[in-house]
Amino acid sequence: MLVEIDNKNESINFISIPRDLLVYTEDGYYRKINSVYTTAYDKHQNQHRALGRLKREVQEITGLSINHYARVNFQGFKELINTLGGVTVDVKETINDPYYPDGNRGYDPFSIEKGEHTLQGERALKYARTRYTSDQGDFDRALRQQQVLKQIRHKLSDLHGVWDANKILNLARTAKQNLKTDLSLNTIQRLYKVYSQMDGYDTNSFVIGRNPDQSALKQDKRTFGGERGFVLVPRAGEENYWEIHEKIQHMDALNAYERRRSGVKNEQATVSMYSSLSEDDTEKLQSLFDSYGMNVTLEGDVPSRLNTNENYLYAASQNTNPVPNTRAYLKERFDISSVLQKREKEQSENGDSGPELGTLERRQQNTRSVSSESTRTPRVPSAHAQGTEEIILYINRNPFQR
């Protein structure tokens, strides 16, 4: 789980990554995200190096810069909650898990009724870990974990430096014995003083891939150790996390963002794309837009007169079927302040204007690259729907790069 403190927007964002997400690690193997830490620790026998490896993977997945990390064991989690006097949670549905592990290759069944409960350490841990009998398994568990952490945060912020001195000392002892982090004790004390005053901050929750109809992930199968198993991969393609980045950037208004995305998908706009990005980034963008329902044609490099540090968009309404959601999305995503009023023309060697860049009818008749500078071979474009708006995108700057 990742916690982002956004001081600019006065919010605390809880982001959970599903355990079955497939990642390509630095050692050249595909693994599930939940095995990255243990694999790195087994190799290096060093917790900080293993946590550093996991940190880099999470940064790539979320698009966020991670300043610090912390790892607490189960015993520390229980002692923390007991010291705070328990946490109060609203259980959304009755849970009856006969398969909860007892830590000795057996079962220790766990059940809890729907409604409000104050949980002490042992039951709070079970509530945060159970997953086998929930409708959405690991996704529901992630939401419960976020729920418990939010309550811990409120309990910590309510502590008084004088009246709760014994609790604070006990918490410090628990942290020393059970917490692994790159934060120094002085930094922890400073952060506690600063962030204990954040009761006015909004809290946002996001579990990557939880809503099937709007998920940035899809199910797949992979073979690990000779056995075929279930994994999750980005819908836009393996190692293409840019849709996840977008959702995280819109956490404060995710429902509105999803409605706009649905509008883009319903339009099924035809988009011609010129790119001066790397081939890998260009292909990622193309795959991302394809997953959004656009019919994308990669035409080649950006023509020389538009090869600046800005991105450009040409949109011309044809007849009666504009694609306003697609146009608005592209303008926002690529930080385009104004739309080109005419199709850009490439200059020929003798200085005369060459063929118009962006004339779809011309490209459909001749699929060779229309840019003399292009080093890529364009795909055969999808047929431009009769009477729909023509969209041409010129990309010089990647909005997904940190």
FIKOLLUM-842317 format. One line per field, with one value per residue: residue in three letters; residue number from 1; x, y, z of N, C-alpha, C in turn. Coordinates in steps of 0.2 Angstrom, whole numbers. Example, Ala and Ser with C-alpha at 12.3 -4.5 7.8 and 13.67 -1.06 7.14 Angstrom:
# residues 2
resn c(ALA:SER)
resi c(1:2)
nxx c(66:64)
nyy c(-28:-11)
nzz c(39:35)
caxx c(62:68)
cayy c(-22:-5)
cazz c(39:36)
cxx c(66:64)
cyy c(-16:0)
czz c(39:39)
***
This chain:
# residues 402
resn c(MET:LEU:VAL:GLU:ILE:ASP:ASN:LYS:ASN:GLU:SER:ILE:ASN:PHE:ILE:SER:ILE:PRO:ARG:ASP:LEU:LEU:VAL:TYR:THR:GLU:ASP:GLY:TYR:TYR:ARG:LYS:ILE:ASN:SER:VAL:TYR:THR:THR:ALA:TYR:ASP:LYS:HIS:GLN:ASN:GLN:HIS:ARG:ALA:LEU:GLY:ARG:LEU:LYS:ARG:GLU:VAL:GLN:GLU:ILE:THR:GLY:LEU:SER:ILE:ASN:HIS:TYR:ALA:ARG:VAL:ASN:PHE:GLN:GLY:PHE:LYS:GLU:LEU:ILE:ASN:THR:LEU:GLY:GLY:VAL:THR:VAL:ASP:VAL:LYS:GLU:THR:ILE:ASN:ASP:PRO:TYR:TYR:PRO:ASP:GLY:ASN:ARG:GLY:TYR:ASP:PRO:PHE:SER:ILE:GLU:LYS:GLY:GLU:HIS:THR:LEU:GLN:GLY:GLU:ARG:ALA:LEU:LYS:TYR:ALA:ARG:THR:ARG:TYR:THR:SER:ASP:GLN:GLY:ASP:PHE:ASP:ARG:ALA:LEU:ARG:GLN:GLN:GLN:VAL:LEU:LYS:GLN:ILE:ARG:HIS:LYS:LEU:SER:ASP:LEU:HIS:GLY:VAL:TRP:ASP:ALA:ASN:LYS:ILE:LEU:ASN:LEU:ALA:ARG:THR:ALA:LYS:GLN:ASN:LEU:LYS:THR:ASP:LEU:SER:LEU:ASN:THR:ILE:GLN:ARG:LEU:TYR:LYS:VAL:TYR:SER:GLN:MET:ASP:GLY:TYR:ASP:THR:ASN:SER:PHE:VAL:ILE:GLY:ARG:ASN:PRO:ASP:GLN:SER:ALA:LEU:LYS:GLN:ASP:LYS:ARG:THR:PHE:GLY:GLY:GLU:ARG:GLY:PHE:VAL:LEU:VAL:PRO:ARG:ALA:GLY:GLU:GLU:ASN:TYR:TRP:GLU:ILE:HIS:GLU:LYS:ILE:GLN:HIS:MET:ASP:ALA:LEU:ASN:ALA:TYR:GLU:ARG:ARG:ARG:SER:GLY:VAL:LYS:ASN:GLU:GLN:ALA:THR:VAL:SER:MET:TYR:SER:SER:LEU:SER:GLU:ASP:ASP:THR:GLU:LYS:LEU:GLN:SER:LEU:PHE:ASP:SER:TYR:GLY:MET:ASN:VAL:THR:LEU:GLU:GLY:ASP:VAL:PRO:SER:ARG:LEU:ASN:THR:ASN:GLU:ASN:TYR:LEU:TYR:ALA:ALA:SER:GLN:ASN:THR:ASN:PRO:VAL:PRO:ASN:THR:ARG:ALA:TYR:LEU:LYS:GLU:ARG:PHE:ASP:ILE:SER:SER:VAL:LEU:GLN:LYS:ARG:GLU:LYS:GLU:GLN:SER:GLU:ASN:GLY:ASP:SER:GLY:PRO:GLU:LEU:GLY:THR:LEU:GLU:ARG:ARG:GLN:GLN:ASN:THR:ARG:SER:VAL:SER:SER:GLU:SER:THR:ARG:THR:PRO:ARG:VAL:PRO:SER:ALA:HIS:ALA:GLN:GLY:THR:GLU:GLU:ILE:ILE:LEU:TYR:ILE:ASN:ARG:ASN:PRO:PHE:GLN:ARG)
resi c(1:2:3:4:5:6:7:8:9:10:11:12:13:14:15:16:17:18:19:20:21:22:23:24:25:26:27:28:29:30:31:32:33:34:35:36:37:38:39:40:41:42:43:44:45:46:47:48:49:50:51:52:53:54:55:56:57:58:59:60:61:62:63:64:65:66:67:68:69:70:71:72:73:74:75:76:77:78:79:80:81:82:83:84:85:86:87:88:89:90:91:92:93:94:95:96:97:98:99:100:101:102:103:104:105:106:107:108:109:110:111:112:113:114:115:116:117:118:119:120:121:122:123:124:125:126:127:128:129:130:131:132:133:134:135:136:137:138:139:140:141:142:143:144:145:146:147:148:149:150:151:152:153:154:155:156:157:158:159:160:161:162:163:164:165:166:167:168:169:170:171:172:173:174:175:176:177:178:179:180:181:182:183:184:185:186:187:188:189:190:191:192:193:194:195:196:197:198:199:200:201:202:203:204:205:206:207:208:209:210:211:212:213:214:215:216:217:218:219:220:221:222:223:224:225:226:227:228:229:230:231:232:233:234:235:236:237:238:239:240:241:242:243:244:245:246:247:248:249:250:251:252:253:254:255:256:257:258:259:260:261:262:263:264:265:266:267:268:269:270:271:272:273:274:275:276:277:278:279:280:281:282:283:284:285:286:287:288:289:290:291:292:293:294:295:296:297:298:299:300:301:302:303:304:305:306:307:308:309:310:311:312:313:314:315:316:317:318:319:320:321:322:323:324:325:326:327:328:329:330:331:332:333:334:335:336:337:338:339:340:341:342:343:344:345:346:347:348:349:350:351:352:353:354:355:356:357:358:359:360:361:362:363:364:365:366:367:368:369:370:371:372:373:374:375:376:377:378:379:380:381:382:383:384:385:386:387:388:389:390:391:392:393:394:395:396:397:398:399:400:401:402)
nxx c(4:2:4:0:4:-4:0:-3:-16:-22:-25:-25:-20:-24:-17:-19:-11:-15:-11:-8:-3:6:23:38:54:69:79:76:65:48:37:24:19:18:29:40:48:51:59:70:75:79:89:99:99:96:86:84:89:80:68:70:71:57:51:55:48:35:35:36:24:14:17:21:33:42:46:49:49:41:40:30:28:17:15:19:9:-2:1:2:-11:-18:-11:-17:-30:-38:-47:-61:-72:-83:-91:-95:-101:-106:-94:-87:-75:-69:-56:-45:-28:-19:-6:2:1:-12:-30:-38:-53:-62:-74:-86:-100:-110:-109:-105:-90:-78:-62:-49:-31:-28:-40:-42:-31:-35:-46:-41:-34:-41:-48:-52:-66:-73:-82:-74:-62:-45:-46:-56:-51:-40:-47:-52:-40:-36:-46:-44:-31:-34:-42:-32:-24:-32:-33:-19:-18:-25:-19:-12:2:6:-4:-5:7:13:7:13:26:25:21:33:42:36:37:51:55:48:47:53:61:67:67:73:73:72:66:54:48:47:39:27:23:20:10:0:-8:-17:-31:-41:-38:-44:-48:-44:-47:-41:-41:-31:-38:-50:-64:-72:-78:-72:-59:-41:-34:-33:-37:-26:-15:-1:14:23:36:33:20:4:-3:-15:-15:-14:-14:-9:-22:-19:-8:7:17:13:8:1:-12:-16:-8:-16:-28:-24:-20:-32:-39:-46:-58:-64:-75:-81:-71:-71:-83:-81:-71:-79:-87:-77:-74:-86:-87:-78:-68:-58:-41:-27:-9:6:22:36:42:51:52:47:39:30:23:17:8:0:-6:-12:-22:-29:-35:-44:-54:-52:-48:-33:-20:-4:6:19:34:34:30:43:41:33:40:43:44:31:14:2:-14:-25:-42:-56:-72:-83:-97:-110:-106:-97:-83:-83:-79:-67:-59:-58:-52:-40:-34:-33:-25:-13:-9:-13:-15:-21:-30:-25:-29:-28:-24:-7:6:19:35:43:58:62:57:43:26:22:13:-3:-3:-12:-23:-35:-42:-32:-22:-28:-28:-14:-3:10:23:19:27:43:53:51:54:48:36:21:5:-9:-22:-37:-53:-60:-74:-89:-93:-88:-78:-62:-47:-31:-16:-1:14:26:30:30:17:16:29:38)
nyy c(-6:11:27:44:60:74:90:101:100:97:83:66:52:35:21:6:-9:-23:-40:-49:-43:-42:-40:-34:-37:-30:-40:-47:-55:-60:-57:-59:-44:-46:-54:-48:-41:-52:-60:-52:-50:-63:-64:-54:-54:-43:-31:-17:-16:-24:-18:-6:-11:-15:-2:5:-2:0:14:15:9:17:30:39:48:41:45:39:23:10:-5:-16:-29:-43:-44:-32:-24:-28:-25:-11:-7:-12:-4:8:7:0:-1:7:1:1:-13:-18:-30:-46:-57:-73:-83:-98:-102:-95:-93:-101:-100:-111:-121:-124:-120:-105:-101:-86:-74:-61:-50:-39:-22:-9:-11:-12:-16:-26:-29:-43:-47:-36:-38:-50:-45:-37:-45:-56:-64:-74:-78:-66:-57:-50:-54:-51:-37:-32:-35:-26:-13:-15:-15:-2:5:2:7:21:23:21:31:42:39:41:55:60:59:65:75:76:70:58:52:39:30:35:32:18:16:20:11:-1:2:2:-11:-18:-12:-8:4:18:30:41:42:55:61:54:59:72:72:67:77:87:81:77:86:86:84:91:87:80:62:50:35:22:7:-1:-8:-13:-11:-20:-15:-3:-5:-3:-15:-32:-49:-63:-77:-85:-95:-101:-108:-120:-122:-116:-100:-88:-71:-52:-40:-24:-17:-9:-15:-25:-19:-6:6:18:21:18:28:39:37:38:51:57:55:62:65:53:47:56:57:44:45:54:47:36:43:46:33:29:37:32:38:42:44:52:51:59:58:63:56:43:27:17:23:30:19:14:25:23:11:13:23:15:6:14:15:22:24:22:29:28:40:44:54:70:84:96:110:109:103:106:111:109:102:98:100:96:98:96:99:88:87:82:75:77:74:78:74:66:76:85:77:74:87:91:80:81:94:105:121:128:124:119:129:125:112:106:108:99:104:104:99:110:121:123:121:105:89:90:88:77:75:64:57:57:50:37:33:32:24:27:35:51:61:67:66:55:40:29:16:18:12:4:15:15:15:31:37:41:58:61:69:75:71:76:73:80:75:81:81:71:68:58:56:58)
nzz c(0:-4:3:0:4:1:1:-6:-11:1:5:9:2:-1:-8:-15:-21:-31:-26:-36:-47:-62:-64:-72:-67:-60:-61:-73:-74:-74:-62:-48:-40:-26:-23:-25:-15:-6:-15:-18:-5:-2:-11:-8:6:14:21:19:6:-1:1:-5:-19:-20:-19:-30:-40:-36:-38:-52:-56:-51:-54:-45:-35:-22:-6:6:15:24:34:43:55:59:73:77:72:79:92:91:88:100:109:106:110:102:86:78:66:52:47:31:26:31:37:35:37:35:32:37:40:53:55:57:47:47:51:57:60:55:59:57:60:50:52:65:73:87:86:93:93:88:82:73:65:58:52:43:35:30:15:7:7:2:-9:-19:-16:-15:-18:-10:2:2:3:16:23:21:27:41:42:41:52:62:59:63:77:81:78:88:100:115:119:133:142:136:137:141:132:120:123:123:110:103:108:102:89:87:89:79:67:51:42:32:38:50:68:73:61:61:72:69:58:64:72:63:54:63:64:54:53:46:33:17:14:2:-7:-16:-25:-35:-50:-45:-49:-60:-73:-75:-74:-74:-76:-82:-82:-83:-88:-82:-82:-68:-60:-67:-65:-70:-67:-60:-65:-65:-77:-85:-94:-105:-110:-106:-93:-96:-88:-88:-88:-75:-69:-73:-67:-53:-53:-53:-42:-32:-38:-44:-49:-58:-67:-73:-79:-89:-96:-101:-110:-119:-124:-129:-141:-150:-157:-172:-172:-178:-176:-173:-168:-158:-148:-140:-148:-140:-130:-139:-144:-132:-129:-140:-138:-126:-130:-139:-130:-124:-133:-144:-162:-167:-177:-181:-188:-191:-188:-179:-189:-195:-192:-182:-172:-158:-140:-137:-137:-150:-157:-169:-174:-183:-187:-195:-205:-195:-183:-171:-159:-144:-131:-133:-139:-128:-118:-124:-125:-112:-106:-113:-111:-120:-125:-135:-151:-167:-181:-194:-205:-203:-214:-222:-226:-242:-251:-259:-253:-256:-251:-246:-246:-238:-220:-211:-219:-221:-231:-241:-235:-234:-247:-249:-241:-237:-227:-223:-219:-223:-214:-206:-197:-194:-199:-205:-198:-207:-208:-198:-205:-208:-199:-208:-208:-195:-183:-187:-180:-176:-169:-162:-155:-144:-131:-117:-107:-97:-91:-76)
caxx c(0:6:0:2:1:-4:-1:-6:-24:-24:-28:-21:-22:-22:-17:-17:-9:-16:-5:-7:-1:12:28:45:58:76:83:75:60:41:34:19:21:19:35:46:52:54:64:75:78:82:95:103:99:96:79:84:89:74:63:72:68:50:50:56:43:29:35:34:17:9:19:23:39:41:51:51:45:41:37:29:26:10:15:19:2:-7:3:0:-19:-19:-9:-21:-36:-43:-50:-68:-73:-90:-91:-100:-105:-104:-88:-86:-69:-66:-49:-40:-23:-17:2:5:-2:-19:-35:-41:-59:-63:-81:-88:-106:-111:-111:-100:-86:-72:-58:-42:-26:-29:-46:-41:-27:-39:-51:-37:-30:-45:-49:-54:-73:-75:-84:-69:-55:-39:-48:-60:-46:-36:-51:-52:-34:-36:-51:-40:-26:-37:-43:-25:-21:-36:-31:-13:-18:-29:-14:-9:9:7:-9:-4:14:14:5:18:32:24:21:40:45:34:40:58:55:44:46:59:60:72:66:77:69:71:62:48:45:45:33:22:21:17:4:-5:-13:-21:-38:-45:-37:-48:-44:-46:-45:-41:-38:-30:-41:-56:-70:-71:-80:-68:-53:-35:-31:-37:-35:-22:-12:6:17:28:39:30:12:0:-7:-19:-11:-17:-9:-12:-27:-16:-2:12:22:10:5:-1:-19:-16:-6:-21:-33:-22:-20:-39:-42:-51:-64:-63:-81:-82:-66:-73:-89:-78:-68:-85:-89:-72:-75:-93:-86:-74:-65:-52:-35:-20:-4:13:26:43:44:54:47:43:34:25:19:13:3:-5:-9:-17:-28:-33:-39:-49:-59:-50:-45:-27:-16:3:8:26:37:31:34:49:39:30:44:45:43:24:10:-3:-20:-30:-48:-60:-79:-86:-104:-114:-104:-91:-81:-81:-76:-61:-55:-57:-48:-33:-32:-31:-20:-7:-8:-14:-19:-25:-31:-23:-34:-28:-19:0:9:26:39:47:65:63:54:36:22:21:6:-6:-2:-18:-29:-37:-43:-25:-18:-31:-26:-7:-1:17:24:18:33:49:58:48:58:43:32:14:0:-14:-27:-44:-58:-63:-81:-92:-97:-86:-73:-55:-43:-24:-12:6:16:33:32:26:14:17:35:39)
cayy c(0:18:33:50:66:80:96:106:99:95:77:60:47:28:18:-1:-12:-30:-44:-53:-38:-45:-35:-36:-35:-28:-46:-49:-60:-58:-60:-55:-39:-48:-58:-44:-40:-58:-63:-48:-51:-70:-64:-50:-54:-36:-28:-11:-17:-27:-13:-2:-14:-14:5:7:-5:4:21:14:7:22:36:44:48:39:47:34:17:7:-12:-18:-36:-44:-43:-24:-21:-30:-21:-4:-6:-13:2:14:5:-3:3:6:0:-1:-19:-17:-36:-51:-61:-79:-86:-104:-104:-90:-97:-101:-99:-118:-125:-126:-114:-102:-97:-79:-72:-54:-48:-33:-17:-6:-15:-10:-22:-25:-31:-49:-47:-31:-41:-54:-42:-33:-50:-61:-63:-80:-78:-60:-57:-48:-56:-46:-30:-31:-35:-19:-8:-15:-12:6:7:1:12:28:24:21:38:47:38:44:62:62:58:72:74:75:65:51:51:32:27:37:28:11:16:21:4:-6:4:0:-18:-21:-8:-7:10:22:36:41:43:62:62:52:64:79:71:66:84:90:77:76:92:86:82:94:85:74:56:47:28:19:0:-2:-14:-16:-11:-23:-12:3:-7:-3:-21:-37:-56:-67:-83:-86:-101:-100:-115:-126:-122:-110:-97:-82:-64:-46:-36:-18:-17:-6:-19:-27:-14:0:8:25:22:18:35:44:37:41:59:60:51:66:65:48:45:61:55:38:47:57:41:32:47:45:26:28:41:28:43:41:49:51:53:61:58:63:53:37:22:13:28:31:13:14:29:20:5:16:26:9:3:19:14:26:21:26:28:31:42:46:59:77:88:100:116:108:100:111:108:109:97:102:96:98:95:99:95:86:86:83:70:79:70:83:71:64:82:88:73:75:94:91:76:84:101:109:127:130:120:122:131:122:106:107:105:98:108:100:101:116:126:123:117:98:87:92:83:77:74:57:54:57:44:31:31:31:23:28:40:58:65:65:65:49:34:23:14:19:7:6:18:13:19:37:36:46:63:62:74:73:73:74:74:80:75:82:81:65:70:53:56:62)
cazz c(0:-4:6:-3:8:-4:5:-11:-11:7:5:11:-3:1:-15:-14:-27:-30:-25:-42:-53:-65:-65:-75:-62:-63:-63:-79:-73:-73:-55:-45:-36:-19:-22:-26:-9:-3:-19:-17:1:-2:-15:-5:13:16:21:15:-2:-4:1:-11:-25:-21:-19:-37:-44:-35:-42:-59:-57:-49:-57:-40:-32:-15:-2:12:16:31:35:50:55:62:80:78:70:84:98:89:89:107:113:104:113:97:81:76:59:49:42:26:25:36:34:38:33:39:29:39:42:60:56:58:41:48:50:63:57:57:57:60:58:47:57:68:78:89:86:96:89:85:77:68:60:54:48:38:31:27:8:3:6:0:-16:-23:-13:-13:-19:-4:8:2:6:23:26:20:32:47:43:42:59:66:58:68:84:82:79:94:106:118:121:140:145:133:136:142:126:115:124:121:103:101:109:97:82:87:89:74:61:47:38:30:42:56:74:73:56:63:77:66:54:68:74:57:51:68:63:47:53:40:26:15:13:-4:-7:-23:-25:-42:-53:-41:-52:-67:-79:-76:-72:-78:-77:-85:-80:-88:-85:-83:-79:-63:-58:-70:-64:-73:-62:-62:-64:-67:-81:-87:-100:-111:-112:-101:-91:-98:-82:-89:-86:-68:-67:-74:-61:-47:-53:-53:-36:-29:-42:-49:-53:-64:-72:-76:-84:-95:-100:-104:-115:-124:-127:-133:-147:-154:-162:-176:-171:-182:-171:-175:-162:-158:-143:-141:-151:-134:-127:-144:-144:-126:-130:-145:-135:-121:-133:-141:-124:-122:-138:-150:-168:-168:-183:-180:-195:-191:-184:-180:-194:-192:-190:-175:-168:-152:-134:-135:-140:-154:-159:-175:-174:-188:-187:-202:-205:-189:-178:-167:-154:-140:-126:-135:-140:-122:-115:-127:-123:-105:-105:-117:-109:-126:-124:-141:-156:-173:-185:-200:-205:-204:-220:-222:-231:-247:-251:-263:-250:-257:-246:-248:-245:-231:-215:-208:-224:-220:-237:-244:-232:-235:-253:-250:-234:-235:-222:-226:-217:-225:-208:-202:-197:-193:-204:-202:-199:-212:-204:-198:-210:-204:-200:-212:-204:-188:-182:-188:-174:-177:-163:-163:-148:-143:-124:-114:-100:-92:-88:-70)
cxx c(4:1:4:-1:2:-6:-5:-14:-27:-28:-23:-24:-20:-23:-15:-16:-11:-10:-3:-5:6:17:35:50:65:81:81:69:53:39:28:22:22:25:41:51:55:60:70:79:82:89:101:104:100:89:79:84:83:68:64:70:61:48:50:51:36:29:34:27:12:11:21:30:38:47:54:47:46:38:36:26:20:10:15:12:-2:-5:1:-7:-21:-17:-14:-28:-41:-45:-57:-69:-81:-89:-96:-104:-102:-99:-88:-81:-67:-59:-44:-35:-21:-9:5:2:-9:-24:-37:-47:-60:-70:-82:-95:-106:-112:-104:-97:-80:-67:-51:-37:-27:-34:-45:-36:-30:-43:-47:-34:-35:-47:-53:-62:-76:-77:-78:-62:-50:-41:-52:-55:-42:-40:-52:-46:-33:-40:-47:-35:-28:-39:-37:-23:-25:-34:-24:-13:-22:-25:-12:-2:10:2:-8:3:16:12:10:24:31:24:29:43:43:37:48:59:53:44:53:57:67:72:70:72:67:66:55:44:43:39:27:19:17:10:-1:-10:-17:-28:-42:-43:-42:-44:-48:-43:-46:-37:-38:-34:-47:-62:-69:-73:-76:-61:-47:-32:-36:-33:-31:-19:-5:9:23:30:35:22:9:-4:-10:-14:-16:-12:-13:-16:-23:-10:3:16:20:6:2:-8:-20:-13:-12:-26:-31:-22:-27:-43:-47:-58:-65:-69:-83:-77:-68:-79:-86:-75:-74:-87:-84:-73:-81:-92:-82:-71:-59:-47:-29:-15:2:16:33:46:48:49:43:38:28:20:14:7:-3:-9:-14:-23:-32:-38:-44:-54:-57:-47:-39:-23:-9:5:15:29:33:34:38:46:35:34:47:44:35:20:5:-8:-24:-36:-53:-67:-81:-93:-107:-112:-98:-89:-79:-77:-69:-56:-53:-52:-40:-30:-29:-25:-13:-6:-8:-18:-23:-25:-29:-29:-34:-23:-12:2:17:30:43:54:66:59:46:33:21:14:4:-5:-9:-24:-30:-38:-37:-22:-21:-29:-18:-5:6:17:23:23:39:54:56:53:54:39:25:9:-5:-20:-34:-48:-61:-70:-84:-95:-94:-80:-66:-51:-36:-20:-4:9:24:35:27:23:14:24:36:45)
cyy c(6:23:39:56:72:86:101:106:97:89:72:54:40:24:11:-5:-20:-35:-48:-49:-41:-39:-38:-33:-33:-34:-49:-55:-57:-61:-56:-50:-41:-52:-54:-43:-47:-61:-58:-49:-58:-69:-60:-50:-47:-33:-22:-11:-20:-22:-8:-4:-13:-7:7:4:-1:11:20:13:13:29:42:43:46:41:43:28:14:0:-14:-25:-37:-42:-35:-21:-22:-25:-13:-3:-7:-7:8:13:2:2:2:6:-2:-7:-19:-24:-41:-55:-67:-83:-92:-106:-99:-94:-96:-100:-106:-123:-127:-119:-112:-98:-91:-77:-65:-52:-41:-28:-14:-10:-11:-16:-21:-29:-37:-49:-42:-34:-46:-51:-39:-39:-55:-59:-68:-80:-72:-60:-55:-49:-51:-39:-28:-30:-28:-14:-9:-13:-5:8:7:6:19:28:24:29:43:46:41:52:64:62:65:70:73:70:58:49:43:29:29:33:21:11:16:14:-1:-5:1:-7:-21:-18:-7:-1:14:29:36:43:51:64:60:56:70:78:70:73:88:87:76:81:92:83:85:91:79:68:53:40:26:12:-1:-9:-16:-16:-14:-19:-6:1:-6:-9:-26:-44:-59:-73:-83:-92:-99:-107:-121:-126:-115:-107:-90:-75:-58:-42:-30:-19:-14:-10:-20:-21:-7:2:15:26:22:25:40:44:39:48:62:57:55:67:59:46:50:59:49:40:50:51:37:36:46:38:26:32:37:33:40:46:47:54:54:61:59:60:46:32:18:17:29:25:12:19:26:15:8:19:20:6:8:19:19:22:25:24:31:33:43:51:66:81:94:106:115:105:104:107:108:103:101:97:100:95:99:95:94:84:87:78:72:74:74:80:69:70:85:84:74:82:94:86:78:91:106:115:129:125:123:123:128:116:109:104:105:102:103:103:108:122:127:119:110:96:89:86:83:76:67:54:53:51:38:29:29:30:24:34:47:63:63:63:58:43:28:22:14:13:9:9:15:18:25:37:42:51:64:67:71:75:71:77:74:80:76:81:75:67:65:53:61:67)
czz c(0:-1:4:2:3:-1:0:-11:-4:8:7:6:-1:-6:-13:-21:-26:-30:-31:-48:-55:-66:-68:-71:-65:-64:-69:-79:-72:-66:-53:-40:-28:-18:-23:-20:-6:-8:-19:-10:1:-6:-11:3:17:16:17:8:-5:-4:-4:-18:-26:-22:-27:-42:-43:-38:-49:-60:-56:-52:-51:-37:-24:-11:3:11:23:30:42:50:59:69:81:77:75:90:97:91:96:111:112:107:108:92:79:69:58:44:37:24:29:33:38:34:37:37:32:42:50:61:57:53:43:48:57:61:60:55:60:56:55:52:60:73:81:90:89:91:85:80:72:63:55:50:42:33:27:20:5:2:4:-7:-21:-20:-11:-13:-13:2:8:4:13:26:26:26:39:48:44:49:64:65:63:75:86:83:85:101:108:121:129:143:142:132:137:135:120:116:122:114:100:102:104:90:82:86:83:67:58:42:37:34:48:62:74:67:57:68:74:61:58:70:69:55:56:68:57:48:48:33:24:14:7:-4:-14:-23:-33:-45:-50:-45:-59:-73:-80:-75:-77:-79:-80:-82:-85:-84:-86:-79:-74:-60:-60:-69:-67:-68:-64:-60:-67:-71:-84:-94:-106:-113:-106:-100:-94:-92:-82:-87:-79:-66:-68:-69:-55:-47:-52:-47:-32:-32:-47:-53:-59:-69:-76:-81:-90:-99:-104:-110:-121:-128:-131:-140:-152:-160:-166:-175:-175:-177:-174:-169:-163:-152:-145:-144:-145:-131:-132:-144:-138:-127:-135:-142:-130:-124:-136:-136:-122:-128:-144:-156:-169:-174:-182:-187:-196:-186:-184:-185:-191:-189:-183:-170:-162:-146:-132:-139:-144:-156:-164:-174:-178:-188:-194:-201:-198:-183:-175:-162:-148:-134:-127:-136:-133:-118:-118:-125:-116:-104:-108:-116:-115:-124:-129:-147:-163:-177:-192:-200:-207:-210:-219:-228:-236:-247:-254:-259:-251:-252:-249:-247:-238:-226:-212:-213:-224:-226:-241:-241:-233:-242:-254:-243:-232:-230:-226:-224:-219:-220:-204:-203:-195:-199:-202:-203:-204:-207:-204:-202:-205:-205:-203:-207:-197:-189:-183:-183:-176:-171:-164:-156:-148:-136:-121:-107:-95:-88:-82:-71)
***
